[in-house]
Amino acid sequence: MRVALLGYGAVAEVHAARLKTIDGVRLAAVCGPDLKKGRGFAERHEIALATPSLPEALEVADAMIVASPTPKHFEHAMQLTVPALVELPPCDSGAEARAIEGHFGAHAALVRCAHTSRYLEPYRRIGAWIRGGDLGAVRQVIYYRHLIPRHRSWSDHALRHHAAHPVDLLLDWFGEIEPVGCAAPDGDGSATVTLLARLPDGAPASVSVSYESRVTASRMMVVGSRKTVATDGFSFVEADDPVLQWRGDSQETYEQAIQDQDAAFVRACRGENAGVLWRETIRLMDLLDAFRGLL
């Protein structure tokens, strides 16, 4: 199976390194506007073709992973005619998510979104404990992530991107959540945002993300009636019960999640029932739209 990568940034590096470990997969092309960067990426990962031309990359691809800058995901996805895995967020709204679904349906091609947090080991464990009742009734979920400002050629969006990951986890774990509030000092949630939601049994859940912090921090706490767990999502799970505690290497945890996600995408391309279905992506984008409406 020939896989092309659209983009040559940090996440594309992980995709390329881990795709090579999946049986029956060959990296066929890397595509991006800077040919020098593309050729360097291709050399590092033994990829035959580096090109700024998306049509040229598509000619040699059975599937493509869209790992271009976030603001370009929707535009690029709508140009593809082969099965695709699009990094989160794949677009800006539920309407655009439906447009992507319609586009790939017209070309009889599979499309998936990278719901990467669902594959991270700490969150896999917490999800299993919630579903199994190990924590008891969930009374509260708190998530925050603070990132130091980054200077690059494109702008990220706190609400649409990094807040989308914990919101997606809440959807996965609890089925439905009710948006209650959304606040942002800049008015659109692009740099700093806090969301408040209600879980199905009435318990509160909050999500806070900032790209303006001068100190990095990442933590989720799930308070249950029986047990409480906390994690950074990558390197540890702390709990009042030693049986629920876990330690791991943060970079390996992240890269393993990418590998498991990509392997599921490959299996789905081969006709297996694998990966997170696009309807989950639409549900997520609709929910983010609802939060934006509360700003």
N, C-alpha and C positions, 0 to 999 in steps of 0.2 A: 504494500500500500504506500503510494507516494504522497508524502505530506509536505505542503509548502507553508512557510511562516510569513505572515504579513507583519513586519516590524522586527527590529533588532535591538530592542532595549533590554532592561533587566529581566522582565518576566519571560521574554522570548528566549533569553539565554537558558533559563531553567527548562522551558518547554523543549528546546533543542537537545539539551543534555539528557533529559529523561526519556524523550521519545526514542532515542537510540537504544534504550534498554528494552523496548517493547518488541517482541517477536513479530516479524513480518512487516515492519515499518521501515521505510527509507526516507530520509530528509531529501527532498528533491529540489527545493528552491527557497530563497529568502528574498523578500521584496520590500523595498523602501526607497525614499527619494534620494538619499545620500549613498551613491554607489560605492564610495570609499568605505563607509561604515558597513555596507552590505557585504562587500568583498572580504573585509576583515572577519565579519561574523561567519561567512561561508567557509573561510579557511579554518577557523577555530573548530567548526563542527563538521568539516568534511562534506560540505554541500556543493553540488556541482554547479548550480546556477545562482548568481546574485544579479538582481535586475531591479530597476526602478519602475518597470512596466508590469502592472497587475495582469493584463491579458497574457503576457508572456509567461508569467509564473503559473497562471491557470492552465496553460497548455500542457504543463508537465505534472499537474497535481491531480490526485484522486480525492484529496481533502485539503482543507486549509484551516490554520489557526490564526485568528485575528488578534494580534498582540500589538497593534499600532497604538499611538496616543489615544487616550480616552475619547476626546471630542471627535475622533475620526471613525469610531467603531460602527456607527449606523451607516455612514456614507460608504464605508468599505464593505460592510455586510451586504448592502443592497446591490453591489456589483458582482457578487459571487454566484457561480452556477454549479459549484461542487459542494458536498457536505462541509459544514463549517462549525468550528467551536469558537465562539466570540467571547473575549474577555469581558468580565463584569466591570462597569455597566455596559450592556450592548447598545444602549440608546438612551434617549432622554425622557421617554414617557411610555405609558401603556399603549398609546396609539401607534407609536413607532415600533414597539415590540410586535404588535399585530401586523404592521406593514412588513416587517422582516419575515414573520410566519407566512404571510401571503406570498411574498417573493420566492421563498424557498419551496413553498408548495407548488407554485407555478412551474418551477424547474425540477420538481420531483426529487428534491435534495434534502437531506437531513440537516437540521440546525440545532445546535445546543449552545447554552451559555455556561461560562465557567463559574459555577457556584462553589468556588474553591473552599470556602469556610466549612462547608458540609463534609469535606474530606480531611480536615485537620484533626489529628488524633485526639487532642483534648476535647474538642467539640463533639467528635464521634462518641466519646465516652460519656460526656454529660448528656447528650441526646438519648443514649441508651438507658442511662440511669433515670432520666425523667420519664421515659416511656415505660420503664419497668417498675416505677414506683419507689425506687431506692431512696429518693430524696424526700418522699412524702408529697403532700400537696405543695406546689410551688407558690410561695407567698410574695416573692419579689425577684426581679431580674434587673441588674444594673450593669451597664456596659459603658466604658469610656476609652477613647483612644486619642492621645495628644501627639501630634507630629510637629517637628521643627520645620519652618518654612523652607520650601525648595525653590530654587531658581532654575527654570527650564523654559523651553520655547513654547510650551503649551500650558494651559491652566486646568487643574483638576477641580473636582467639585465635592465638597464634604458630604452633602446630603445624598447626591446621586451615586457616589462611589463608596467611600469608606463606611458611611452609615448603612449602605445597602447590605453589606455583609452580615452585621448582627441582626438587622431586620429580617434577612433571609433565614437566619438560624431560628428566629422566633417563629416564623411561618412553618419551618420544617418541624420544630419541636411541638408546637401547640396547635397547628392547623390553621387557626385564624387569630388575628389580633385586631383590636379596635384602635385606630388613631385617636388620640385625645388632644394632643398639643404639639406645636412645633415653634421653636423660637431661634432667631438668629440675629446677631447684631448688625449684619450687613444687609439684611432684608431678604436675601435669596438662599441662604444656607450654603453658599459656595465655599466659604472659608471656615466658618464655625457654626455648629448647629447642635441643638438638643431636641430630641423627640421624646414624647411621653405617650405610652400606649397602655391599653388594658387587655390582659390575657382573658381567655374564655371564662374563667371562674372569678374574674374581677380583680385579680392581683395586678399590681402596677409593674411596668417594664419601662426603663429609660435607656436611651442611647445618646451619647454625647461624643462628638468628633470635632477636633480643631486642627487646622493647619497652621495656626498662629502661635503655638506654644513654644516656649524656650526650653522646655524640659519634655523629653519623650516619656510616654506612659501608655500602657495598654492593660486593661483588666476587665474581666466579666465575673460577676458574682451571681450565683443562683441560690437564693435562700429558700430552703424547703422546710416543711413542718417537722421533718425528721433529721435531715442532714443539710449542711451548707457547703458549697464548693466554690472555688475561685480559680481563675486561670488567666494567663496572658494570651492564650490561644495557640501558643507555640512551644513553650519550654517546660511548663509545669501545670499540674492540677493540685491545689491545696484543698484539704477537707478536714472536718473535725473527726472523720473516721479514717484511720490509716489505710484501710482497704481501698479507699477511693483515691488515694494520692498517687501521683505519677510525675516522672521527670523525663525529659528528653532534650535533644539538641534542637534549638529553634530553627536553624537553617535546614537541617535534615528533615524535620517535621514538615516545614513548608514545601520543600522539594518533593518529598514523598506524597504529599497531598496533590501536587501538580501531576506527578506520575500516575497516581491512582485515577485522577480525573481524566487525564489523557487516555489512559488505557480503557476506561469506560467509554469514552468517545469513539475510540477505535473499534471496540466491540459493537457499539451501536451502528457504526458504519457497515459492519459486517452482518448486520441483521439481528443482532442479539438485543434483548430487552435490558439496556444498560444506560447508566447516566441519569442526569436530572432532565426531565422532559421540559420542552419549551413552555408548556402551559404554566409551569412553576415560575418561569421567568416573567411571563405576562402578569401573573398574580403579584409578583414582587414589584414590578414597575407600576402597576395600578395602585399598590399600597403606598409607594413613594410619592405618586401623584397626589394621593389623599393627604399625606403629611405636608406636601408643598402647599396644598390648598389651605392649610391651617396657619401658615406663616403670618 
